[in-house]
């Protein structure tokens, strides 16, 4: 639905219309004076030159009065202008000007006895044509202020019609009727121009109002952006501080609870204590994992997550992640199917981020798949030449209207919560953010009671032009990526071995 235009106040509208008339009048003053001089010279063919010059002088004097009034109007500040008073002044000045132009119909009205019929006919046809020209000019200049148009044109039309009727000839009577009809026609045209001018001014007022609103909205948005940036910075500092303050006691809790659970310092005779220590260790591990996920997501959102890019074989990373989760899958009696394209080359990516993507997706699949179900791990070539990691399960699925919710931080599907163990709701947002940092995309496909498939797409620009590395770490050095970027100088095997060492240290 279109938003209604804000109405322009009548005094402001009248002022703008008068200002348009004044600008038109001042801009065309040489043209009108030249036209008056031409009419005066032409009238000397049927009238005494003294009458022609007298009429020209009257027109010039009346024009000077009108131009002086227009100049004063234009020079005055808008705040000091009384619209009603200045409209009356312009109408009076235009009435004087129109009366002076009407005097042209009186020039040579008593032609001598020696004037031929052809001479008389030519003079009156010229006067009629002059009326048409003046009416057309005044319609264009004065249509923005209709009273000015009336007082400026009616006197001349009345004078021409009277002169033609005084001749008492049928032809001149018809010419007089035509003059009246043409005048009425020009008035209708002027009204149309007036309506167009008013609509134009209203649209301009609407445009100015929209520009003002846009500037205000931009200012508010800019202020909100600065506040959001300040809040985000404060959040990052808070999380960095809290992570240090929370991790220090958590490490002690996890270490001591692990010692007590394993009974390294001696047996715990009370079984309730052993149960308590196991619960403390599980709770501490869950809390530490939650802190790490919140920090990762915060760093990504703040743009402070830097990718350590290196050649990575996706199939190798996915297989390593499955080895870590294999015991958990076996405890639930889940069947895990691996479908890997052995011909795929390496991709230029952050191996830690790829590993986190795969672990989050695989952990969700194992968590929400009921006992006896199946999880399918797939690494394949994407339709655009890139590569993808797909994790599909036979869990309860997610309703379509809840998919946007589970993609938000701390969002979880209702049906999944009823049929599986709970989680933090940060896994999928972290996966999407990490894959988008690589220039890829994340897609979640799900159908109730038919399972869920999570697909992480790596773009074609990150695929390396080289033979794929074998999963035991041996392989040829990588070539260039598909977009021509040079990878690190070390070989894939060296990168894999170094990262494996770093991972074991962590």
NORNORMO-V531012 format. One record per backbone hydrogen bond with DSSP energy under -1.0 kcal/mol. NH is the residue of the N-H (numbers start at 1). CO is the residue of the C=O. If there is no record, write none. Layout:
BEGIN
{{NH:CO} {NH:CO}}
END
This chain:
BEGIN
{{13:9} {14:10} {15:11} {16:12} {17:13} {18:14} {19:15} {20:16} {21:17} {22:18} {23:19} {24:20} {25:21} {26:22} {27:23} {28:24} {32:28} {33:29} {34:30} {35:31} {36:32} {37:33} {38:34} {39:35} {40:36} {41:37} {42:38} {43:39} {45:42} {46:43} {47:43} {52:48} {53:49} {54:50} {55:51} {56:52} {57:53} {58:54} {59:55} {60:56} {61:57} {62:58} {63:59} {64:60} {65:61} {66:62} {67:63} {68:64} {69:65} {70:66} {71:67} {72:68} {73:69} {74:70} {75:71} {76:72} {80:77} {81:78} {86:82} {87:83} {88:84} {89:85} {90:86} {91:87} {92:88} {93:89} {94:90} {95:91} {96:92} {97:93} {98:94} {99:95} {100:96} {101:97} {102:98} {103:99} {104:101} {105:102} {106:103} {109:106} {115:112} {120:116} {121:117} {122:118} {123:119} {124:120} {125:121} {126:122} {127:123} {128:124} {129:125} {130:126} {131:127} {132:128} {133:129} {134:130} {135:131} {136:132} {137:133} {138:134} {139:135} {140:136} {141:137} {142:138} {145:142} {149:145} {150:146} {151:147} {152:148} {153:149} {154:150} {157:153} {158:154} {159:155} {160:156} {161:157} {162:158} {163:159} {164:160} {165:161} {166:162} {168:165} {173:169} {174:170} {175:171} {176:172} {177:173} {178:174} {179:175} {180:176} {181:177} {182:178} {183:179} {184:180} {185:181} {186:182} {187:183} {188:184} {189:185} {190:186} {191:187} {192:188} {193:189} {194:190} {195:191} {196:192} {197:193} {198:194} {199:195} {200:196} {201:197} {202:198} {203:199} {204:200} {205:201} {206:202} {207:203} {208:204} {209:205} {210:206} {211:207} {212:208} {213:209} {214:210} {215:211} {216:212} {217:213} {218:214} {219:215} {220:216} {221:217} {222:218} {223:219} {224:220} {225:221} {226:222} {227:223} {228:224} {229:225} {230:226} {231:227} {232:228} {233:229} {234:230} {235:231} {236:232} {237:233} {238:234} {239:235} {240:236} {241:237} {242:238} {243:239} {244:240} {245:241} {246:242} {247:243} {248:244} {250:246} {251:247} {252:248} {253:249} {254:250} {255:251} {256:252} {257:253} {258:254} {259:255} {260:256} {261:257} {262:258} {264:259} {274:270} {275:271} {276:272} {277:273} {278:274} {279:275} {280:276} {281:277} {282:278} {283:279} {284:280} {285:281} {286:282} {287:283} {288:284} {289:285} {290:286} {291:287} {292:288} {293:289} {294:290} {295:291} {296:292} {297:293} {298:294} {299:295} {300:296} {301:297} {302:298} {303:300} {304:299} {309:307} {310:349} {312:347} {317:313} {318:314} {319:315} {320:316} {321:317} {322:318} {323:319} {324:320} {325:321} {329:325} {330:326} {331:327} {332:328} {334:329} {335:373} {337:375} {339:377} {341:379} {344:341} {347:312} {348:462} {349:310} {354:350} {355:351} {356:352} {357:353} {358:354} {359:355} {360:356} {361:357} {362:358} {363:359} {364:360} {365:361} {366:362} {367:363} {368:364} {369:365} {372:332} {373:370} {375:335} {376:392} {377:337} {378:390} {379:339} {380:388} {382:386} {385:382} {387:458} {388:380} {389:456} {390:378} {391:454} {392:376} {393:452} {402:399} {406:402} {407:403} {408:405} {410:425} {411:408} {417:413} {418:414} {419:415} {430:426} {431:427} {432:428} {433:429} {434:430} {435:431} {436:432} {437:433} {439:436} {440:435} {441:457} {443:455} {445:453} {447:451} {449:396} {450:447} {453:445} {454:391} {455:443} {456:389} {457:441} {458:387} {462:459} {463:460} {464:346} {465:480} {466:464} {470:474} {473:470} {481:485} {482:463} {484:481} {495:491} {496:492} {497:493} {498:494} {499:495} {500:496} {501:497} {502:498} {503:499} {504:500} {505:501} {506:502}}
END
